[in-house]
């Protein structure tokens, strides 16, 4: 037996003690993020923007708001920032809350500071809701393409889908008889296919049935071709067209932006699933007989969300810019709601007489979008080990 004392080994040494302090994932994430000063700056600006938007929601909403962004004072129009109100020409309820116009007034005498606060909440809501919709669609489509992509869609599946969509469309356009006939045939084929599978014994395959059961296209090919088609359209002009057709509403804008910006998340999730599908831990859980649902959402999805989070962070900035562009062109959130885009649009007529109406919302959009981009770049560096040494 080896004498540890003779070999110069400390007998009090404990081999089971950790050699380095143990950190949680959140602690490791925060340590790496703090090394990127620009990302921290973007995070601080985002927190300030969120606090301003939340404050604006409470101060400018309700039947009797503390700061009314829609209050018109024609005698106080185009007042510069930090201007004192003319108390002799104003009623008590028209006097600004802080006794000064912090950001001046517009051509109708409305307080620009109050309108900027209200617009901050609108921009924040549009950005987060639109990106939430696009990320959910992207995760669903990318997960299917990456995990079930090798499976094929048969000819009868394509024809059945077209039949059901056509029937539903005819019913929606009040052609009830024609739509009901198509839906009846579609549902009848579903029941026929279901019951024929339950009948035991060998079935004779006719020529038409062989054609209907022939593989047409793989799921991965179908989804990625849909993505390619969506990417062929200029997204802003597609959004502009849809918004021009639909009634003006903040909900329509959020939904349209979300439904036209899911392609990037789909590609990210698909690429991650194609890589994870061949990993040993996925093969192990498959061998244990775990269901596909549990494999996707318990084992694969948490490992595939890192690039999606980076894309979503930068996508919020894109959604805010898109909403501002639509409001600037007059297709955004309808009055009396104030957004940074329509404040900028109202100020373009007075760019020389009242430049603050253009500079204030323009600089606010620039700072907020830049903060999201900086924070998104920092997230990408932290979540990607290959890029951690760059800073």
N, C-alpha and C positions, 0 to 999 in steps of 0.2 A: 504493500500500500504506500502511496506517495504521501510524505509528510509535508503538509502545506506550509508549516513553519520553516522547514529547511529550505524550501524553494523560494522563500521570500514573499509568499502570498499572504495578504492580510486575511486573517481568519474571520474578522468581523464584517467582511464585505458581504453584502446581500445581493445575490444574483437576480433575485426576483424584483428588485426595485427598479423603477424606470430610470434610464440614463438621462432623460431630458424631461422638462416639465410638459405635462400633457395638456393639450389645448382642444377645445371643442371646435366644431366646424365653424361656428359663428365667430369665435375668437380668432381663428386662423384667417377667416375672411376679412375681419376688421383690421387685423395687422397688415395684411397685404393691401387693403384699400387705402389705409392711411399713408402708404408710401407714394401714392399717386395724388399729388396736391391738386391737380386740375379736377380730378374726379371728386375730391372732397369739396372743392369750390362749387362744382355743379350740384352736389348733394345739398350744400348749405343754401344755395339759391333756390333749389326746388322746395326745400322746407319752408323758406320764407314765402315763396309763391303760394304754397299750399295754405299757410297761415293767413295770408292776405285774402285768398279766395274764400276761405272759411269765414273770416271776419266780414267780408263783403256780403256773404250770403245772409248773415244775421242782421247786418246794418241796413241793407237795401231791400229786403223782402218783407212781405206782409202788407196788410191794408194801410197801416200807418208807420212807414219805415222811419228809422232815425235819420237816415240820409236818403233823400228821395232822388234817384237818378233821372226821373222823368219830369221833375218840377221845372216849369218854363218861367224864365224871368227875362222878358224881351228887353227891358230897360238895362239889363246887366250883360248883354251879349258881347262876346269876343273880349272878355276881360282877361288880362295876362295872368300868369301864375303868381301866387302870393299877393294878389290884389285884394284890397279891403272892399267890402260891399258898401253900397250907398244906402245907409239905413233910412234916409228920408224917403226914398222911393220904394221901399220894400215893406211888406207886411211881416208880422212877427214870425209866421210859419215859413216865410221865404228866406229868412236870414240863414246862411250856411251854419252848420252845426259848430264848427270851430271858429266862426267869426272871420274866416278868410277863405278865399278860393285857392286851395293849395296848388291845383293844376290849371287854374283859369276856368273860363266858361266857353261854350261853343256858340254857334250862330243863333241858337234859341235861348241862350242864357242858362242852359243846364250845366250843372257842376260836373266838370270833366273827371274830377277825383272820384265822385260817386259812380259815374259811368264806368270808370276803369275798374273799380272794385266789383261791380256787377259783371263786367266782362271777364274778369279773372275766373270767377266761378263757372261761367259758361265755357270758357276755353278749357278749364280743367276737366269739367264733366265730359265734354265732347272728346277730349283726348283719351281719357281713361276708358270710357264706355266703348268708343269705336275700336280701340286697341283690344279691349276685352273680347269683343265680338270676333275680331279677326284672329286672335290667338286661339280661341275655342274652335273655330272652324279649321284653322291650320293644324292644330293638334289632332283633331278628329281625322281630317283627310290625310295628313302625313303619317299618322299611326296606321291607318288602314293600308296605305300604299307601301309602307315599310315592312309591315308584319304579314299582311295577307297578299302582298303584291304578286307572288308567284301563282296564285290561283287565277283561274280564267272565268270569264263571263260568257255564258252560252248565248246562242242566237235567240232562243226563246225568251231569255231574260231581257234582252234589249227590246225585242218586239213587245213584250208584256209591259215594260216600263213606258214605252212610247204610247201604248194603248191606254194605260191608266192616266198618263199626263194629258193626253188628248181628250179623254172623257171628262176629266176634272176641269180642263179649260173650257170645254163646250158648256158644261153645267154653269161655270162661273160667268160665261157670257150669255146666260139665260136661254141656251139651246138645250133644254132639259131632255127632250126625247132622244136626240142624237147622242148626247153625252151619257145618258142612262144606258143606251144600247152598248156603247163601247165599254163602260164600266162593268156591265153585266157579263160581256164576253171575257173581259180580263179577270174578273173574280171567278168566273166559271172555269177558266183554264187553271187558276191557282188551286181550286178544289180538285180538279181532275188530276193534276200532277201530284197532289198530296195523297189522294186515295190510291192511285196506281202504284205508288212506292210501297204502300202497306200490303199490297196483294203479293203473296209468296209465289214462288215458281218462276221459271224462265219465261221471259216475255219476248215475243217476236218484234223485232225492230223494223218498222217500215221505213221507206225512203224519206218520207216527209218528217217522220219523227227523228230519224238520224240527222236530217238537216237542222232541225230545231235544237237538237242536243249537241250540236257541233260547237267546239270552243271558238269564240269570235275574237276576243282580245283579253289580255291579262288585266287585272285590277290596277296594277302599278302603271301600265301603259295608258290606260284610260284616264286615271287621275292626273298623271303628269301632262298628258295632252290637253286636258282642261286647263291646267295651270299655264301651259304655253299659250293657249288661246287668250286667256285673261291677260297675260303679260303683253300680248300684241296690241291691246287697246291702250291709248294714253289715259292713264288713270284719272287725271284731273278733268279731262274733257268728258270721260265717261260719267264721273260723278256730277259734273255740271249738267249733262244731258238729263240724267235721272232726276236730279233735284229740280230742274226746270219743269219736268213733267209732273212730279208729285207736289202736293201742297207744301207751302213753306212751313217748316216746323223743325225745332231743334232735335226731335226724336228721329225724324226722317233723315236728317243730316248725319246723326250718329250711326244709324243703321246702314246708310248708303256707304259711308266711309269704311265701316267695318266689313261690309260685304265685298268691297273692291280692293281690299288690302291684305288678304289672307294668304297670298301665294308665297311670300317669303317664309312665313312660319311653316307652311306645308313642306317646303323644300328642306328647311333645317331639320324638322322632325323626321322626315323620311330618311335623310342621310344618317341621322343618329340611329334610327331603328335598323337600317340595313347593316350598320356596324355592330350594334348590340345583339342582333339576331343570331350572329355566329359565335358569340362569346360562350365560354364554358359554363358560366353560371346560368345562362338561359337554357343550354342543353341539359344541365342538371335538373332544373325545375321541370322541364318537359319530361324527363325520364321519371320523375316522381308522380307524373299524372296530374300536375297542376293545370287548372283551366286557363284558356287563353286570356280571359278577362283578368285574372289575377296576375298572369305573367306580364301583360301590357301595363296595367295600372300600378302594380306593386313593385315590379322588378325593373321594368324598362323605362317607364315614363319618368321617374325621378332622375334617371341618368341622362335623359334626353332634353331636359328643360333648360339647361344652362344657355345654349345659344338662343333659345326662344326668349328668355328673359332679356338678353341684350338687344335682340331685335324689337321686343315690345317697348323697351325704354326709348330707343331711337324712334320707334313708330309713334309714340305719344307726341314727340316734337313734330313729326310729319303731319299728324292729324290736326294739331293746333294750327300749323301753317295752312293746311287745306281749308279749315273752317274760316280762318282769317281771309284767305283768298276768295272764298265763296261770299262771305259777308261784304268784302270790298266791292265785288261785282254786283251785289244786290240780290244774290240767291241764297244768302245764309239765314241766320236766325231772324225772324221778322220783328219789326218794332212792336211794342215799346222796349223790348229787351235790348240791352246794350252789349255789344261785343267789341273786342279790340279792332276787328275788321271793319265794322260799320262806323266806328269812331274815326278810323283812318280814312274811310271813304268820305265821311262828312267833312273832314278837314282838308281834303285835296283842293277844294274850291277856294280856300283861304290860306294857301301855303305861304303867300307873301304877307298878308295882313295879320294872320294868326298862325305862325309856324308851329306853335306848341300843339295844335290839334293834330299835326302830322308826326312830329318828332316824339311825343310822349307815347302813343300806342306803338309806333314803329320800334322805338328803343326797347319797350317792354317785350314785344314779340321777339326781338333779337336776343335779349338776355335770357328769356325763358327757354327758347329753342336751343340756344347755345348751352345752357346748363344741362338740359336733357342729353344732348349729344356728348358733352364731356363726361357725364356720369355713365352713359352707355359705353363709351370707350373704356372707362375705368373698370366697369363690370366685365367687359370682354377680356381685359388683361388679367383680372383676378381669377376668372373662371376658366381661363385657358392656361394650363401650366407652361406651354411653350412660349407664351408671351410675357411671363412674369419677370424675366430678367431684363426686359427692355428698358425699364425705368430704374 
